[in-house]
Amino acid sequence: QVQLVESGGGLVQPGGSLRLSCAASVGIFTNYHMGWYRQAPGKQRELVAVISTRGSTTYADSVKGRFTISRDNAKNTAYLQMNSLKPEDTAVYFCNAKNVWYDYWGQGTQVTVSS
């Protein structure tokens, strides 16, 4: 059974940090590009960052220099390190595993940036 389980969300003050994790049971983990997306209330889901099967990364302009995506293929886990968090980063963050045949989503984890 395919499963993506996010963890690490929570409430943090502006300027703080959080690290999100996505534990994946998707068969051969290394066959999937892993991504993080977010959806704020009343807004569409948007790309935050993606890491390819080869480790190349892409970031939304709004998070460049603050967020870092990584993957540990031995642990079947993807991460999103979020630093210098801003109130506008508040959203539900979703993990995505994708290749040419499949596209899987986690259930999301809430990140709230507020003083």
N, C-alpha and C positions, 0 to 999 in steps of 0.2 A: 504494500500500500504506500502510495506516494504521500509524503508528509514534509511540510516546511514549518518549523516551529520557531517563532521569533521570541526573543527575550531581551531584557535590559532597558526597556522603556521606564519612564517615570517622570517625576516632577523635579525640575532643576532650575536654579536661578539664572538669569541672564549672565553670560560669560562663563558659565559652567560647562562641564563635559559629561557625556554619556557614551557607553559603548553598547551597540546593539549586536546581538548574535542571531544567526539563522542556522539552526541544525536541520540538515536535509537528509531525508531518506528517499532518494530518487533513482536508485539503481546506481549507475556509474556516475558519481558526482563530477568527475573531471570532464564529462561530456556536456556539461551545462555551463552556459554563461550565467553568472549570478548578479542580481541587481537589487537595489533598494529603491523603492518608490514611496511617496507620501501623499496623503490626502488631508487637507485642512477642511474644516466645516464650510460647506457652501462652495467648495472649489473642486475642480477636477483632479484626479490622481496625476501626479507628475513624477518624472524621473528624477532621482537624486544622484545615483551613481551606479555604474555597471563595471564588473570585472569579467573579462573574457576567460575562456578556457586556458588561454596562454598567459593570462595575468596582466594584460593591458587594461587600462582603466579610463573611464569617461565620467565626467562630473557635470552637473548642472552649474551654470555660472554663479548661481546664488550661494553655492556651498564650496566653491573652489578655494583652496587654501585653509579651509576650516574642517572639512570632513575627509576621512580617508577610508576607502573600501579595501578589504583584503579577503583572502580565502586561505583556509588550511585544508588542503586536499586529504591529508591523513585523518582529519577529524570530520570530514564532510560538513564543514561549517564555514559560513561567510560572516564577515564582521563589517560594522560601520562605526568607526571612531568619529565622534562628533565633538568638536571643540569650539570654544567661543560662541556658544549657542545664543540665539537671539529669540525674542518672542515670536517672530514670524516663522521660526522653525517648528512651532507647535503644530502637530498633525499626528495622524495615525501613520505609522511607518510599516510598509509591507515588503516582505522578501519575495523575490521572483527567481525562478530557475527556468531557463529557456534554452532550447536548441531548435533545429529545423523541424523536429517532429513534435515536440512537447512544450507546453507553457504552463507552469505551475505557480500557484500563489499561496502564501501563508495567510493567516487570519489577521495579522497586524498587531502592532504594539503601540500604545499611546505614548507620545512624548509631549510634555507640557513644559514650556519655558516661561516662567513667571516669577516675579518677586513677591 
